[in-house]
Amino acid sequence: MGDTSRMASPPSPREKVFQLSGRSVHAAREFVGEVLDDWGVTEREEDVRLCVSELATNAVRHGMPSGDCFRVRLTVPRRGVLRMEVRDRGVGRPCVRRPGLHEEGGRGLLLVGALADAWGVGGRAPGEPGKTVWCEFELKPAGEPEPESGPGPGLEPGPRAGAGPPDTARGGPVPFGGTGPPRERRT
């Protein structure tokens, strides 16, 4: 199948709870692969799996309290769009960092921003601690030709629309419940 536009009806949301441990990152990646396989979605599978790895790693590192858990949820909110959410009980808010050349970490949200078509941070239900970091992936309809790669002969690729982190794209922080800017997919 390869995309959600050929499904007779959107699949039921799928979610799973994971302990806050390093081993859970691999388990979350496997869970996402299984769900995509069940749904027959093969397009952009590696992008989705890499993004869940990055977001799950952030949940494990920053989603307190210790010994708690995080949740991964996959949905198809509208035709041709796959949405992944990682929820944890941590009170902090993720922010895009610009790590130095020799720093080992701090690139996770940069990768999510580069791979996903949109992403953002939302709060949880009133009275519940924590946050939800989500990202969406547009899937092309089956049979649609692949776009030509590159900007054309002699042209350099320009910056993507909204390519900056969500907290700078609009000139200020994105409030809980807000979203990052929509992003154009580079090919």
PyMOL CGO cylinders between C-alpha atoms (Angstrom):
from pymol import cmd
from pymol.cgo import CYLINDER

trace = [
    CYLINDER, 0.00, 0.00, 0.00, 2.57, 2.56, 1.07, 0.3, 1, 1, 1, 1, 1, 1,
    CYLINDER, 2.57, 2.56, 1.07, 0.20, 5.38, 1.97, 0.3, 1, 1, 1, 1, 1, 1,
    CYLINDER, 0.20, 5.38, 1.97, -2.88, 6.09, 4.03, 0.3, 1, 1, 1, 1, 1, 1,
    CYLINDER, -2.88, 6.09, 4.03, -4.98, 7.52, 1.20, 0.3, 1, 1, 1, 1, 1, 1,
    CYLINDER, -4.98, 7.52, 1.20, -5.87, 4.05, -0.11, 0.3, 1, 1, 1, 1, 1, 1,
    CYLINDER, -5.87, 4.05, -0.11, -7.25, 2.82, 3.22, 0.3, 1, 1, 1, 1, 1, 1,
    CYLINDER, -7.25, 2.82, 3.22, -11.03, 2.34, 3.23, 0.3, 1, 1, 1, 1, 1, 1,
    CYLINDER, -11.03, 2.34, 3.23, -11.14, 4.06, 6.61, 0.3, 1, 1, 1, 1, 1, 1,
    CYLINDER, -11.14, 4.06, 6.61, -8.44, 5.41, 8.88, 0.3, 1, 1, 1, 1, 1, 1,
    CYLINDER, -8.44, 5.41, 8.88, -6.91, 2.73, 11.09, 0.3, 1, 1, 1, 1, 1, 1,
    CYLINDER, -6.91, 2.73, 11.09, -7.61, 2.84, 14.80, 0.3, 1, 1, 1, 1, 1, 1,
    CYLINDER, -7.61, 2.84, 14.80, -4.98, 4.74, 16.77, 0.3, 1, 1, 1, 1, 1, 1,
    CYLINDER, -4.98, 4.74, 16.77, -2.31, 2.52, 18.28, 0.3, 1, 1, 1, 1, 1, 1,
    CYLINDER, -2.31, 2.52, 18.28, -0.31, 3.29, 21.39, 0.3, 1, 1, 1, 1, 1, 1,
    CYLINDER, -0.31, 3.29, 21.39, 2.01, 1.61, 23.80, 0.3, 1, 1, 1, 1, 1, 1,
    CYLINDER, 2.01, 1.61, 23.80, 3.52, 2.51, 27.15, 0.3, 1, 1, 1, 1, 1, 1,
    CYLINDER, 3.52, 2.51, 27.15, 7.26, 2.11, 27.78, 0.3, 1, 1, 1, 1, 1, 1,
    CYLINDER, 7.26, 2.11, 27.78, 9.36, 2.37, 30.93, 0.3, 1, 1, 1, 1, 1, 1,
    CYLINDER, 9.36, 2.37, 30.93, 11.84, 5.23, 31.17, 0.3, 1, 1, 1, 1, 1, 1,
    CYLINDER, 11.84, 5.23, 31.17, 14.92, 3.18, 30.32, 0.3, 1, 1, 1, 1, 1, 1,
    CYLINDER, 14.92, 3.18, 30.32, 17.42, 3.13, 27.51, 0.3, 1, 1, 1, 1, 1, 1,
    CYLINDER, 17.42, 3.13, 27.51, 16.15, -0.26, 26.34, 0.3, 1, 1, 1, 1, 1, 1,
    CYLINDER, 16.15, -0.26, 26.34, 12.75, 1.29, 25.71, 0.3, 1, 1, 1, 1, 1, 1,
    CYLINDER, 12.75, 1.29, 25.71, 14.05, 3.40, 22.83, 0.3, 1, 1, 1, 1, 1, 1,
    CYLINDER, 14.05, 3.40, 22.83, 14.70, 0.27, 20.76, 0.3, 1, 1, 1, 1, 1, 1,
    CYLINDER, 14.70, 0.27, 20.76, 11.34, -1.18, 21.84, 0.3, 1, 1, 1, 1, 1, 1,
    CYLINDER, 11.34, -1.18, 21.84, 9.53, 2.01, 20.77, 0.3, 1, 1, 1, 1, 1, 1,
    CYLINDER, 9.53, 2.01, 20.77, 11.26, 1.84, 17.38, 0.3, 1, 1, 1, 1, 1, 1,
    CYLINDER, 11.26, 1.84, 17.38, 10.17, -1.78, 16.97, 0.3, 1, 1, 1, 1, 1, 1,
    CYLINDER, 10.17, -1.78, 16.97, 6.60, -0.93, 18.00, 0.3, 1, 1, 1, 1, 1, 1,
    CYLINDER, 6.60, -0.93, 18.00, 6.41, 1.81, 15.34, 0.3, 1, 1, 1, 1, 1, 1,
    CYLINDER, 6.41, 1.81, 15.34, 7.75, -0.60, 12.71, 0.3, 1, 1, 1, 1, 1, 1,
    CYLINDER, 7.75, -0.60, 12.71, 5.14, -3.21, 13.65, 0.3, 1, 1, 1, 1, 1, 1,
    CYLINDER, 5.14, -3.21, 13.65, 2.28, -0.70, 13.48, 0.3, 1, 1, 1, 1, 1, 1,
    CYLINDER, 2.28, -0.70, 13.48, 3.39, 0.65, 10.12, 0.3, 1, 1, 1, 1, 1, 1,
    CYLINDER, 3.39, 0.65, 10.12, 3.70, -2.91, 8.84, 0.3, 1, 1, 1, 1, 1, 1,
    CYLINDER, 3.70, -2.91, 8.84, 0.20, -3.75, 10.16, 0.3, 1, 1, 1, 1, 1, 1,
    CYLINDER, 0.20, -3.75, 10.16, -1.17, -0.67, 8.42, 0.3, 1, 1, 1, 1, 1, 1,
    CYLINDER, -1.17, -0.67, 8.42, 0.70, -1.46, 5.20, 0.3, 1, 1, 1, 1, 1, 1,
    CYLINDER, 0.70, -1.46, 5.20, 2.58, 1.84, 5.33, 0.3, 1, 1, 1, 1, 1, 1,
    CYLINDER, 2.58, 1.84, 5.33, 6.10, 1.47, 3.95, 0.3, 1, 1, 1, 1, 1, 1,
    CYLINDER, 6.10, 1.47, 3.95, 6.73, 4.99, 2.70, 0.3, 1, 1, 1, 1, 1, 1,
    CYLINDER, 6.73, 4.99, 2.70, 9.00, 7.01, 5.01, 0.3, 1, 1, 1, 1, 1, 1,
    CYLINDER, 9.00, 7.01, 5.01, 9.20, 4.18, 7.53, 0.3, 1, 1, 1, 1, 1, 1,
    CYLINDER, 9.20, 4.18, 7.53, 12.83, 4.92, 8.34, 0.3, 1, 1, 1, 1, 1, 1,
    CYLINDER, 12.83, 4.92, 8.34, 12.05, 8.62, 8.86, 0.3, 1, 1, 1, 1, 1, 1,
    CYLINDER, 12.05, 8.62, 8.86, 9.28, 7.73, 11.31, 0.3, 1, 1, 1, 1, 1, 1,
    CYLINDER, 9.28, 7.73, 11.31, 11.43, 5.17, 13.13, 0.3, 1, 1, 1, 1, 1, 1,
    CYLINDER, 11.43, 5.17, 13.13, 14.34, 7.61, 13.47, 0.3, 1, 1, 1, 1, 1, 1,
    CYLINDER, 14.34, 7.61, 13.47, 12.02, 10.31, 14.81, 0.3, 1, 1, 1, 1, 1, 1,
    CYLINDER, 12.02, 10.31, 14.81, 10.51, 7.98, 17.42, 0.3, 1, 1, 1, 1, 1, 1,
    CYLINDER, 10.51, 7.98, 17.42, 14.06, 7.06, 18.48, 0.3, 1, 1, 1, 1, 1, 1,
    CYLINDER, 14.06, 7.06, 18.48, 14.93, 10.72, 18.98, 0.3, 1, 1, 1, 1, 1, 1,
    CYLINDER, 14.93, 10.72, 18.98, 11.71, 11.60, 20.81, 0.3, 1, 1, 1, 1, 1, 1,
    CYLINDER, 11.71, 11.60, 20.81, 11.82, 8.46, 22.98, 0.3, 1, 1, 1, 1, 1, 1,
    CYLINDER, 11.82, 8.46, 22.98, 15.44, 9.23, 23.88, 0.3, 1, 1, 1, 1, 1, 1,
    CYLINDER, 15.44, 9.23, 23.88, 14.36, 12.72, 24.97, 0.3, 1, 1, 1, 1, 1, 1,
    CYLINDER, 14.36, 12.72, 24.97, 11.54, 11.22, 27.05, 0.3, 1, 1, 1, 1, 1, 1,
    CYLINDER, 11.54, 11.22, 27.05, 13.96, 8.80, 28.73, 0.3, 1, 1, 1, 1, 1, 1,
    CYLINDER, 13.96, 8.80, 28.73, 16.52, 11.53, 29.44, 0.3, 1, 1, 1, 1, 1, 1,
    CYLINDER, 16.52, 11.53, 29.44, 14.18, 14.34, 30.43, 0.3, 1, 1, 1, 1, 1, 1,
    CYLINDER, 14.18, 14.34, 30.43, 10.76, 12.81, 31.20, 0.3, 1, 1, 1, 1, 1, 1,
    CYLINDER, 10.76, 12.81, 31.20, 10.77, 12.72, 34.96, 0.3, 1, 1, 1, 1, 1, 1,
    CYLINDER, 10.77, 12.72, 34.96, 9.93, 11.45, 37.51, 0.3, 1, 1, 1, 1, 1, 1,
    CYLINDER, 9.93, 11.45, 37.51, 12.42, 8.64, 37.46, 0.3, 1, 1, 1, 1, 1, 1,
    CYLINDER, 12.42, 8.64, 37.46, 10.92, 5.16, 37.17, 0.3, 1, 1, 1, 1, 1, 1,
    CYLINDER, 10.92, 5.16, 37.17, 7.90, 6.49, 35.35, 0.3, 1, 1, 1, 1, 1, 1,
    CYLINDER, 7.90, 6.49, 35.35, 6.95, 5.81, 31.73, 0.3, 1, 1, 1, 1, 1, 1,
    CYLINDER, 6.95, 5.81, 31.73, 6.33, 7.41, 28.36, 0.3, 1, 1, 1, 1, 1, 1,
    CYLINDER, 6.33, 7.41, 28.36, 3.72, 6.63, 25.73, 0.3, 1, 1, 1, 1, 1, 1,
    CYLINDER, 3.72, 6.63, 25.73, 4.03, 6.40, 21.93, 0.3, 1, 1, 1, 1, 1, 1,
    CYLINDER, 4.03, 6.40, 21.93, 0.87, 6.90, 19.89, 0.3, 1, 1, 1, 1, 1, 1,
    CYLINDER, 0.87, 6.90, 19.89, 0.38, 6.60, 16.12, 0.3, 1, 1, 1, 1, 1, 1,
    CYLINDER, 0.38, 6.60, 16.12, -2.68, 7.95, 14.33, 0.3, 1, 1, 1, 1, 1, 1,
    CYLINDER, -2.68, 7.95, 14.33, -3.88, 8.90, 10.88, 0.3, 1, 1, 1, 1, 1, 1,
    CYLINDER, -3.88, 8.90, 10.88, -5.62, 12.22, 11.65, 0.3, 1, 1, 1, 1, 1, 1,
    CYLINDER, -5.62, 12.22, 11.65, -6.44, 12.93, 8.01, 0.3, 1, 1, 1, 1, 1, 1,
    CYLINDER, -6.44, 12.93, 8.01, -6.01, 11.22, 4.69, 0.3, 1, 1, 1, 1, 1, 1,
    CYLINDER, -6.01, 11.22, 4.69, -2.37, 10.90, 3.66, 0.3, 1, 1, 1, 1, 1, 1,
    CYLINDER, -2.37, 10.90, 3.66, -0.93, 12.02, 7.01, 0.3, 1, 1, 1, 1, 1, 1,
    CYLINDER, -0.93, 12.02, 7.01, 0.71, 9.87, 9.68, 0.3, 1, 1, 1, 1, 1, 1,
    CYLINDER, 0.71, 9.87, 9.68, 1.03, 11.42, 13.15, 0.3, 1, 1, 1, 1, 1, 1,
    CYLINDER, 1.03, 11.42, 13.15, 3.31, 10.16, 15.90, 0.3, 1, 1, 1, 1, 1, 1,
    CYLINDER, 3.31, 10.16, 15.90, 3.17, 11.43, 19.48, 0.3, 1, 1, 1, 1, 1, 1,
    CYLINDER, 3.17, 11.43, 19.48, 5.50, 10.79, 22.40, 0.3, 1, 1, 1, 1, 1, 1,
    CYLINDER, 5.50, 10.79, 22.40, 4.03, 11.74, 25.78, 0.3, 1, 1, 1, 1, 1, 1,
    CYLINDER, 4.03, 11.74, 25.78, 5.87, 11.89, 29.07, 0.3, 1, 1, 1, 1, 1, 1,
    CYLINDER, 5.87, 11.89, 29.07, 5.29, 13.36, 32.51, 0.3, 1, 1, 1, 1, 1, 1,
    CYLINDER, 5.29, 13.36, 32.51, 8.31, 15.64, 32.47, 0.3, 1, 1, 1, 1, 1, 1,
    CYLINDER, 8.31, 15.64, 32.47, 7.66, 19.28, 33.26, 0.3, 1, 1, 1, 1, 1, 1,
    CYLINDER, 7.66, 19.28, 33.26, 10.36, 20.71, 31.02, 0.3, 1, 1, 1, 1, 1, 1,
    CYLINDER, 10.36, 20.71, 31.02, 9.73, 21.83, 27.50, 0.3, 1, 1, 1, 1, 1, 1,
    CYLINDER, 9.73, 21.83, 27.50, 11.90, 20.55, 24.65, 0.3, 1, 1, 1, 1, 1, 1,
    CYLINDER, 11.90, 20.55, 24.65, 13.80, 23.14, 22.70, 0.3, 1, 1, 1, 1, 1, 1,
    CYLINDER, 13.80, 23.14, 22.70, 15.93, 22.97, 19.60, 0.3, 1, 1, 1, 1, 1, 1,
    CYLINDER, 15.93, 22.97, 19.60, 19.62, 23.32, 20.37, 0.3, 1, 1, 1, 1, 1, 1,
    CYLINDER, 19.62, 23.32, 20.37, 22.45, 24.31, 18.11, 0.3, 1, 1, 1, 1, 1, 1,
    CYLINDER, 22.45, 24.31, 18.11, 25.20, 22.04, 19.47, 0.3, 1, 1, 1, 1, 1, 1,
    CYLINDER, 25.20, 22.04, 19.47, 28.84, 22.68, 18.78, 0.3, 1, 1, 1, 1, 1, 1,
    CYLINDER, 28.84, 22.68, 18.78, 30.73, 20.58, 16.28, 0.3, 1, 1, 1, 1, 1, 1,
    CYLINDER, 30.73, 20.58, 16.28, 32.25, 18.32, 18.94, 0.3, 1, 1, 1, 1, 1, 1,
    CYLINDER, 32.25, 18.32, 18.94, 29.22, 17.96, 21.22, 0.3, 1, 1, 1, 1, 1, 1,
    CYLINDER, 29.22, 17.96, 21.22, 27.83, 14.44, 21.29, 0.3, 1, 1, 1, 1, 1, 1,
    CYLINDER, 27.83, 14.44, 21.29, 24.18, 15.27, 21.88, 0.3, 1, 1, 1, 1, 1, 1,
    CYLINDER, 24.18, 15.27, 21.88, 21.58, 17.92, 21.25, 0.3, 1, 1, 1, 1, 1, 1,
    CYLINDER, 21.58, 17.92, 21.25, 20.68, 17.13, 17.64, 0.3, 1, 1, 1, 1, 1, 1,
    CYLINDER, 20.68, 17.13, 17.64, 17.50, 15.10, 18.15, 0.3, 1, 1, 1, 1, 1, 1,
    CYLINDER, 17.50, 15.10, 18.15, 14.97, 17.84, 17.49, 0.3, 1, 1, 1, 1, 1, 1,
    CYLINDER, 14.97, 17.84, 17.49, 17.05, 19.11, 14.59, 0.3, 1, 1, 1, 1, 1, 1,
    CYLINDER, 17.05, 19.11, 14.59, 16.70, 15.65, 13.03, 0.3, 1, 1, 1, 1, 1, 1,
    CYLINDER, 16.70, 15.65, 13.03, 12.97, 15.53, 13.76, 0.3, 1, 1, 1, 1, 1, 1,
    CYLINDER, 12.97, 15.53, 13.76, 12.58, 18.96, 12.15, 0.3, 1, 1, 1, 1, 1, 1,
    CYLINDER, 12.58, 18.96, 12.15, 14.52, 17.85, 9.09, 0.3, 1, 1, 1, 1, 1, 1,
    CYLINDER, 14.52, 17.85, 9.09, 12.64, 14.55, 8.61, 0.3, 1, 1, 1, 1, 1, 1,
    CYLINDER, 12.64, 14.55, 8.61, 9.06, 15.35, 9.64, 0.3, 1, 1, 1, 1, 1, 1,
    CYLINDER, 9.06, 15.35, 9.64, 6.75, 17.60, 7.65, 0.3, 1, 1, 1, 1, 1, 1,
    CYLINDER, 6.75, 17.60, 7.65, 5.52, 19.28, 10.84, 0.3, 1, 1, 1, 1, 1, 1,
    CYLINDER, 5.52, 19.28, 10.84, 6.19, 18.93, 14.55, 0.3, 1, 1, 1, 1, 1, 1,
    CYLINDER, 6.19, 18.93, 14.55, 5.37, 20.67, 17.78, 0.3, 1, 1, 1, 1, 1, 1,
    CYLINDER, 5.37, 20.67, 17.78, 4.80, 20.44, 21.51, 0.3, 1, 1, 1, 1, 1, 1,
    CYLINDER, 4.80, 20.44, 21.51, 1.48, 20.25, 23.26, 0.3, 1, 1, 1, 1, 1, 1,
    CYLINDER, 1.48, 20.25, 23.26, 0.35, 19.96, 26.83, 0.3, 1, 1, 1, 1, 1, 1,
    CYLINDER, 0.35, 19.96, 26.83, -1.62, 17.09, 28.26, 0.3, 1, 1, 1, 1, 1, 1,
    CYLINDER, -1.62, 17.09, 28.26, -5.14, 17.11, 29.62, 0.3, 1, 1, 1, 1, 1, 1,
    CYLINDER, -5.14, 17.11, 29.62, -5.81, 19.75, 32.29, 0.3, 1, 1, 1, 1, 1, 1,
    CYLINDER, -5.81, 19.75, 32.29, -4.49, 18.58, 35.63, 0.3, 1, 1, 1, 1, 1, 1,
    CYLINDER, -4.49, 18.58, 35.63, -2.14, 16.03, 34.09, 0.3, 1, 1, 1, 1, 1, 1,
    CYLINDER, -2.14, 16.03, 34.09, 1.57, 16.80, 34.25, 0.3, 1, 1, 1, 1, 1, 1,
    CYLINDER, 1.57, 16.80, 34.25, 3.79, 16.48, 31.23, 0.3, 1, 1, 1, 1, 1, 1,
    CYLINDER, 3.79, 16.48, 31.23, 3.86, 17.18, 27.55, 0.3, 1, 1, 1, 1, 1, 1,
    CYLINDER, 3.86, 17.18, 27.55, 3.30, 15.64, 24.15, 0.3, 1, 1, 1, 1, 1, 1,
    CYLINDER, 3.30, 15.64, 24.15, 5.87, 16.06, 21.40, 0.3, 1, 1, 1, 1, 1, 1,
    CYLINDER, 5.87, 16.06, 21.40, 4.35, 15.19, 18.03, 0.3, 1, 1, 1, 1, 1, 1,
    CYLINDER, 4.35, 15.19, 18.03, 5.44, 15.00, 14.43, 0.3, 1, 1, 1, 1, 1, 1,
    CYLINDER, 5.44, 15.00, 14.43, 3.55, 14.41, 11.19, 0.3, 1, 1, 1, 1, 1, 1,
    CYLINDER, 3.55, 14.41, 11.19, 4.58, 12.79, 7.94, 0.3, 1, 1, 1, 1, 1, 1,
    CYLINDER, 4.58, 12.79, 7.94, 2.78, 13.39, 4.67, 0.3, 1, 1, 1, 1, 1, 1,
    CYLINDER, 2.78, 13.39, 4.67, 2.52, 10.29, 2.54, 0.3, 1, 1, 1, 1, 1, 1,
    CYLINDER, 2.52, 10.29, 2.54, 2.06, 10.65, -1.19, 0.3, 1, 1, 1, 1, 1, 1,
    CYLINDER, 2.06, 10.65, -1.19, -0.89, 8.90, -2.80, 0.3, 1, 1, 1, 1, 1, 1,
    CYLINDER, -0.89, 8.90, -2.80, -0.09, 5.59, -4.49, 0.3, 1, 1, 1, 1, 1, 1,
    CYLINDER, -0.09, 5.59, -4.49, 0.81, 5.97, -8.13, 0.3, 1, 1, 1, 1, 1, 1,
    CYLINDER, 0.81, 5.97, -8.13, 1.93, 9.59, -7.78, 0.3, 1, 1, 1, 1, 1, 1,
    CYLINDER, 1.93, 9.59, -7.78, 5.28, 10.05, -9.52, 0.3, 1, 1, 1, 1, 1, 1,
    CYLINDER, 5.28, 10.05, -9.52, 8.36, 10.86, -7.49, 0.3, 1, 1, 1, 1, 1, 1,
    CYLINDER, 8.36, 10.86, -7.49, 9.32, 14.53, -7.81, 0.3, 1, 1, 1, 1, 1, 1,
    CYLINDER, 9.32, 14.53, -7.81, 12.58, 15.27, -9.54, 0.3, 1, 1, 1, 1, 1, 1,
    CYLINDER, 12.58, 15.27, -9.54, 15.37, 15.64, -7.03, 0.3, 1, 1, 1, 1, 1, 1,
    CYLINDER, 15.37, 15.64, -7.03, 17.31, 18.84, -6.68, 0.3, 1, 1, 1, 1, 1, 1,
    CYLINDER, 17.31, 18.84, -6.68, 16.45, 22.39, -7.65, 0.3, 1, 1, 1, 1, 1, 1,
    CYLINDER, 16.45, 22.39, -7.65, 17.54, 22.08, -11.28, 0.3, 1, 1, 1, 1, 1, 1,
    CYLINDER, 17.54, 22.08, -11.28, 20.74, 22.66, -13.20, 0.3, 1, 1, 1, 1, 1, 1,
    CYLINDER, 20.74, 22.66, -13.20, 22.94, 25.41, -11.84, 0.3, 1, 1, 1, 1, 1, 1,
    CYLINDER, 22.94, 25.41, -11.84, 20.63, 26.22, -8.92, 0.3, 1, 1, 1, 1, 1, 1,
    CYLINDER, 20.63, 26.22, -8.92, 21.42, 25.83, -5.26, 0.3, 1, 1, 1, 1, 1, 1,
    CYLINDER, 21.42, 25.83, -5.26, 18.73, 24.59, -2.90, 0.3, 1, 1, 1, 1, 1, 1,
    CYLINDER, 18.73, 24.59, -2.90, 17.25, 27.38, -0.79, 0.3, 1, 1, 1, 1, 1, 1,
    CYLINDER, 17.25, 27.38, -0.79, 16.11, 27.18, 2.81, 0.3, 1, 1, 1, 1, 1, 1,
    CYLINDER, 16.11, 27.18, 2.81, 12.94, 25.27, 3.49, 0.3, 1, 1, 1, 1, 1, 1,
    CYLINDER, 12.94, 25.27, 3.49, 9.88, 27.22, 4.46, 0.3, 1, 1, 1, 1, 1, 1,
    CYLINDER, 9.88, 27.22, 4.46, 9.72, 27.23, 8.24, 0.3, 1, 1, 1, 1, 1, 1,
    CYLINDER, 9.72, 27.23, 8.24, 13.08, 25.44, 8.45, 0.3, 1, 1, 1, 1, 1, 1,
    CYLINDER, 13.08, 25.44, 8.45, 13.98, 27.15, 11.71, 0.3, 1, 1, 1, 1, 1, 1,
    CYLINDER, 13.98, 27.15, 11.71, 12.99, 25.65, 15.02, 0.3, 1, 1, 1, 1, 1, 1,
    CYLINDER, 12.99, 25.65, 15.02, 9.37, 26.28, 16.04, 0.3, 1, 1, 1, 1, 1, 1,
    CYLINDER, 9.37, 26.28, 16.04, 10.37, 28.72, 18.78, 0.3, 1, 1, 1, 1, 1, 1,
    CYLINDER, 10.37, 28.72, 18.78, 12.11, 31.03, 16.29, 0.3, 1, 1, 1, 1, 1, 1,
    CYLINDER, 12.11, 31.03, 16.29, 9.94, 30.58, 13.21, 0.3, 1, 1, 1, 1, 1, 1,
    CYLINDER, 9.94, 30.58, 13.21, 7.27, 32.93, 14.54, 0.3, 1, 1, 1, 1, 1, 1,
    CYLINDER, 7.27, 32.93, 14.54, 9.54, 35.16, 16.55, 0.3, 1, 1, 1, 1, 1, 1,
    CYLINDER, 9.54, 35.16, 16.55, 8.72, 33.68, 19.95, 0.3, 1, 1, 1, 1, 1, 1,
    CYLINDER, 8.72, 33.68, 19.95, 8.17, 30.51, 21.92, 0.3, 1, 1, 1, 1, 1, 1,
    CYLINDER, 8.17, 30.51, 21.92, 5.48, 28.08, 20.89, 0.3, 1, 1, 1, 1, 1, 1,
    CYLINDER, 5.48, 28.08, 20.89, 3.02, 27.80, 23.79, 0.3, 1, 1, 1, 1, 1, 1,
    CYLINDER, 3.02, 27.80, 23.79, 1.84, 24.44, 25.04, 0.3, 1, 1, 1, 1, 1, 1,
    CYLINDER, 1.84, 24.44, 25.04, -0.96, 23.33, 22.76, 0.3, 1, 1, 1, 1, 1, 1,
    CYLINDER, -0.96, 23.33, 22.76, 0.62, 25.31, 19.94, 0.3, 1, 1, 1, 1, 1, 1,
    CYLINDER, 0.62, 25.31, 19.94, 2.33, 23.91, 16.90, 0.3, 1, 1, 1, 1, 1, 1,
    CYLINDER, 2.33, 23.91, 16.90, 5.49, 24.42, 15.01, 0.3, 1, 1, 1, 1, 1, 1,
    CYLINDER, 5.49, 24.42, 15.01, 5.20, 25.81, 11.52, 0.3, 1, 1, 1, 1, 1, 1,
    CYLINDER, 5.20, 25.81, 11.52, 4.18, 23.50, 8.69, 0.3, 1, 1, 1, 1, 1, 1,
    CYLINDER, 4.18, 23.50, 8.69, 7.22, 22.33, 6.82, 0.3, 1, 1, 1, 1, 1, 1,
    CYLINDER, 7.22, 22.33, 6.82, 7.75, 21.63, 3.17, 0.3, 1, 1, 1, 1, 1, 1,
    CYLINDER, 7.75, 21.63, 3.17, 9.30, 18.25, 2.46, 0.3, 1, 1, 1, 1, 1, 1,
    CYLINDER, 9.30, 18.25, 2.46, 12.67, 18.45, 0.75, 0.3, 1, 1, 1, 1, 1, 1,
    CYLINDER, 12.67, 18.45, 0.75, 13.30, 15.84, -1.90, 0.3, 1, 1, 1, 1, 1, 1,
]
cmd.load_cgo(trace, "trace")
